[in-house]
Amino acid sequence: MRAIVCLGALLVASAAAADAQVPLSIGGLLAEGWEVAGFTTADANRTSLILFKHAGAASLVQCSTHYEPSRTPMAAVNCYELH
């Protein structure tokens, strides 16, 4: 029982920390001076991976994009830091 309570507290704390961070976006990265370092497509050109670099950052940011015309919204973007 104690492990379940600790796990619940950990999940609540991690959710609160995740809400405090502003999600990364391609437009936001470009506006902050990030540059495209690499690009690839797959899955009949519906999925793309874009790698960003910044001169003042020690990490890279990768954004995955997926375009699905039968869904709303049609495009989904997920950006995350690579350490």
C-alpha positions as CSV (number, residue, x, y, z in Angstrom):
1,M,0.0,0.0,0.0
2,R,2.8,2.4,0.9
3,A,4.5,1.8,-2.5
4,I,1.2,2.7,-4.3
5,V,1.0,6.0,-2.3
6,C,4.6,6.8,-3.2
7,L,4.1,6.0,-6.8
8,G,1.0,8.2,-6.9
9,A,2.9,11.1,-5.3
10,L,5.7,10.7,-7.8
11,L,3.3,10.7,-10.8
12,V,1.6,13.9,-9.4
13,A,5.0,15.6,-9.0
14,S,6.2,14.6,-12.5
15,A,2.9,15.8,-14.1
16,A,3.2,19.2,-12.3
17,A,6.8,19.5,-13.5
18,A,5.8,18.7,-17.1
19,D,3.0,21.3,-17.0
20,A,5.5,24.0,-16.0
21,Q,7.6,23.5,-19.1
22,V,6.6,25.2,-22.3
23,P,6.3,22.7,-25.1
24,L,8.9,23.0,-27.9
25,S,7.6,23.8,-31.4
26,I,9.4,24.2,-34.7
27,G,8.3,27.8,-35.1
28,G,9.5,28.6,-31.5
29,L,12.9,26.9,-32.2
30,L,13.4,28.8,-35.4
31,A,12.5,32.1,-33.7
32,E,15.0,31.4,-30.9
33,G,17.9,31.0,-33.4
34,W,18.0,27.2,-33.7
35,E,19.2,25.9,-37.1
36,V,18.2,22.7,-39.0
37,A,21.1,20.2,-38.6
38,G,19.4,17.3,-40.3
39,F,16.2,16.1,-41.9
40,T,14.8,12.8,-43.1
41,T,11.4,11.5,-44.2
42,A,9.8,8.1,-44.1
43,D,6.4,6.3,-44.4
44,A,5.5,7.6,-47.9
45,N,6.5,11.2,-46.9
46,R,4.0,11.4,-44.1
47,T,6.6,11.2,-41.3
48,S,9.6,13.5,-41.0
49,L,12.3,13.9,-38.4
50,I,14.1,17.3,-38.1
51,L,17.2,17.8,-36.0
52,F,18.0,21.2,-34.7
53,K,21.2,22.7,-33.3
54,H,22.0,25.9,-31.6
55,A,25.4,27.5,-31.1
56,G,24.8,28.3,-27.4
57,A,23.3,24.9,-26.5
58,A,25.1,21.7,-25.5
59,S,22.1,19.6,-26.6
60,L,20.2,19.0,-29.8
61,V,16.4,19.1,-30.4
62,Q,14.6,16.6,-32.5
63,C,11.1,17.1,-33.8
64,S,9.0,14.4,-35.3
65,T,6.2,15.4,-37.6
66,H,3.4,13.2,-38.9
67,Y,0.8,14.2,-41.5
68,E,-2.4,12.2,-41.7
69,P,-5.1,13.7,-44.0
70,S,-7.9,11.5,-42.5
71,R,-7.4,12.9,-38.9
72,T,-8.1,16.2,-37.3
73,P,-5.7,17.9,-36.8
74,M,-4.0,16.6,-39.9
75,A,-0.4,17.3,-38.6
76,A,1.1,16.2,-35.3
77,V,4.4,17.5,-34.1
78,N,6.5,16.3,-31.1
79,C,9.7,18.1,-30.2
80,Y,12.1,16.9,-27.5
81,E,15.7,17.6,-26.4
82,L,18.4,15.1,-26.9
83,H,21.1,15.1,-24.2
